[in-house]
Amino acid sequence: MSPTAHQLWSRWRAVLAAGLALAVFGVLYAALQSGENHHALDPRSPDPAGSRALAQLLGDRGVTTTVVTTTDEATAAVGPDTTLLVTVPDLLTTHQQSLLRKAMARSGDGRTVLLDPSDSSVAVLAPGVHYAGPTAVQTRRAGCDLPATVRAGDADLGGTAYTTTAEGADRCYRTGAGNPTLVRLSTAGGDIVVLGTHTLLQNENLTDQGNASLALQILGAHSQLVWYLPSLDDAAAFDGGRQNFLDLIPDGWSWALLQLLIAAVLAALWRARRLGPVVTERLPATVRAAEATEGRARLYRRGNARARAAEALRTATRDRLAPLLGIPPSQAHDPGVVALAIASRLDDLATDPRVLLHGPPPADDAALLHLADDLDALERRILRNERKATP
C-alpha cells in the first residue's frame, strides 16, 4: 500500500517547483545586489557607490588615504595628525567599538568621522550623542557656525537625525523637527564628527550641491586619513576567542529563530486542539458484515498477512468459546485454561487445542483454510456438546 514513485512525484512536484523557483530568485537577487554594493564607499572603486573620486581629490590636496579592514589595523594607524573614517559603525561589535574609542582617546588632536551610526554605536563611539530617528536625505541648509559647513553651504544630508546635550557641540543641517544630521563634538582625544548619511561621499553624488566641499573639509582636516571598511572576518570581533558558526549569526537571526520556534509550537497546539474529541457518526450507507469481512480478507490476502489472518480467526474463536466453556473474559486467551476446559468436554480430539488455538501461523493459504475449517469444527462440536448437556 506504499505510494509509488509516480504518486510521490505528482504530490510533491508543485512544492519542489516552488522551492526551486524561490532558490533561483534568491541567488539571482543576491548576485545583483552584491554587484551593486560590493564596492560601496570603497575609496579604490570607480563605481557609482564607490568613493574613488573623493580619495583622488583628497590626494591632490596632500592627504594620504590608507584603507584598513580590521580593528587592529585601524587602532594602529590612528595618531595625532590622523582622521579616522568608520564607514559602517553598526557592523562593529561592542568590543571593537571599545578598542576604537580607546585609540581615539590616545590620538590627541585627531578626528573621528562616523557614518550613520545607530543609538548603540554612538553610545560608545560618541558619548553625549543620541539617536533621534531616520529622516529623508535631501538638500539642507547648514544652519550652524562650523567653518566647514559655512564654506560648503547647502549639502545633501539626512538619513539619520541625532540629538546632543554636549556643551560646545556643533549642530548642523537640521531636520524639520530641529534635530541635526551632522554633529561635531570636541573631546580630549580630538573631535568627533557624526554624519547621518554616507551619500555625499559617493562618486555619483559628489558633484551635487556642496557635497564635495563638505566631504573634503571633514575628511581632509589632517594629512593622514584612515579609511576603515569593517569586515565580518575580523578576529577582533570575538575578543580573541575561537569562532564557531553560532558566533557568526547576528543576534537578530537568533531572536527570529526563537520566534519561529514559538510560532511552530503554538501552531501545533492549535492544530491539535482544532480537531476536538473523537465522536461517532452514522455511516451514510449500511455495509453488510459479510461484505466487510470479505473485503478485509482480500486485503489480508493481497498483503500475504496469513499470520495476522490466522490470529484474527483464533482470537474470535476463543472469544466465542469462553462463555460456552464457562471461562471469564479475562482468561479467555490463556492457553492453559482454554485447553483444559476443552479437554474436559471433548476427549477424542485429533488436534491438540493448544496448537489449534495458539499454534504457529500457517505456512500457506491452504494451511490457513484448513485452520479455519478446524476452528469452525471445534466450535460446532462444543456447541452441540453444550446443548446436549443442557436439560
Number of C-alpha atoms within 10 A of each C-alpha: 6 5 8 9 9 8 11 10 12 10 11 10 12 11 10 12 11 11 12 12 12 12 12 12 12 12 12 12 12 12 11 11 11 12 11 14 14 13 17 24 26 22 24 16 18 17 20 18 22 24 25 20 22 22 26 16 14 21 15 10 12 13 21 18 20 16 18 18 15 20 23 15 14 23 22 10 20 24 20 16 16 27 31 26 22 23 21 19 23 19 17 21 15 17 15 21 21 14 16 24 19 13 18 28 17 17 22 18 19 24 30 28 22 24 21 27 25 20 16 15 23 21 15 16 24 25 15 15 22 19 20 16 13 15 17 13 19 13 16 18 18 23 16 16 12 15 11 17 24 15 14 19 18 20 24 23 29 25 19 25 29 27 18 20 9 13 9 9 19 18 23 24 27 21 20 8 7 13 21 27 28 26 25 23 22 16 17 12 19 20 20 23 21 25 26 26 23 22 22 25 27 26 23 16 18 22 14 13 17 19 23 22 18 24 21 19 16 19 27 23 16 19 16 23 26 23 24 23 21 19 15 12 12 16 16 17 22 16 13 9 10 8 13 8 6 9 12 12 10 9 10 9 10 12 11 11 11 12 12 12 12 12 12 12 12 12 12 12 11 11 11 10 10 9 8 8 6 6 5 5 6 6 7 6 6 7 9 8 9 9 10 11 11 11 12 13 15 12 14 15 13 11 10 13 13 20 16 12 20 21 16 11 17 20 16 11 18 21 16 14 21 20 12 15 17 11 17 11 13 8 14 21 18 14 16 12 14 21 17 13 17 19 13 9 13 13 8 7 10 6 10 13 20 16 11 16 22 18 14 11 16 16 10 11 12 10 14 18 13 12 19 18 12 15 19 13 12 19 17 13 13 17 15 11 14 14 11 9 8 7 5
